Amino acid sequence: MTTIAANKPAYDGQALDLTGKSGSRAFKNTLATVLIVLAFLIAMIPLLWILITVIGKGYHLLLSADWWSQSQRGITVRRAGGGAYHAIMGTLIMSLITTVIAVPIAILGAVYLVEYGKGTRAARVVSFMIDILTGVPSIVAALFIYAVWITILGLNRVGFAVSLALVLLMLPVVLRSTEEMLKLVPDELREASYALGVPKWKTILKVVVPTAFGGIITGVMLGLARVMGETAPLLILVGYSKNINLNPFSGFQGALPTMINQDRTELALPNAADRVWAAALTLILLVLVLNVLARLIARFSTIKSK
């Protein structure tokens, strides 16, 4: 008892002061908060400016039913009228083909890196190639597809070739985001499934992927937003057409980025300028609507804890 009492620290009846630097810590915390909020506001300034400008200059054409149901066939830069139906459908068709090709490859690649390839040479090679693709400019991807699709295979400039170039741009975005989401799934879920005798492939399919589904959808939408506004592949791999063409394997095809590019050189003409701003606003709305739909799908498809 005497030994224990001797080893006990004596505080002379005073409480231990753990907040001697509380004033300094509070100041640093406040300063950091102010800097973060300030950085956020600075980052929001160009975004809000762009949104306000595009909405203010382009909304009036979107209020017309013709904008959503007609093409620009027979409409010159000096004339008013017509719509963006041909460009909207072209953008959606090429984006859909890109998504159908890129998303399964990206998800399977992410599953391999997280679940099967840890520490292997093949995984390091895949990860390295994805890092390279992440930094590839869109015009380089377009020129690569041009060399293969048109120069080597001798095929025509069509919308499907654009989708192949966009796959190269969308793939690394979706794969990296999916990889990070799969890493966030707790190992306890995997171990509980294995303890019940569930095979690994079924654990991944029924437990891991559904748990990370919300994050995977977010990555898909980030990749889709990345490619929907690309212009270089459209300019190189397919010509712009003012007519409605729903066949991505035949003929020139319109798209919202090339519709904007078509009239951007004539911004001094009011009708051409109106179409440019309206097409830009339409593209923003398409990305917004697709994001909302993806969020709803993710919300009702993700595994919920009971």
Disulfide bonds with the S-S distance in Angstrom:
none
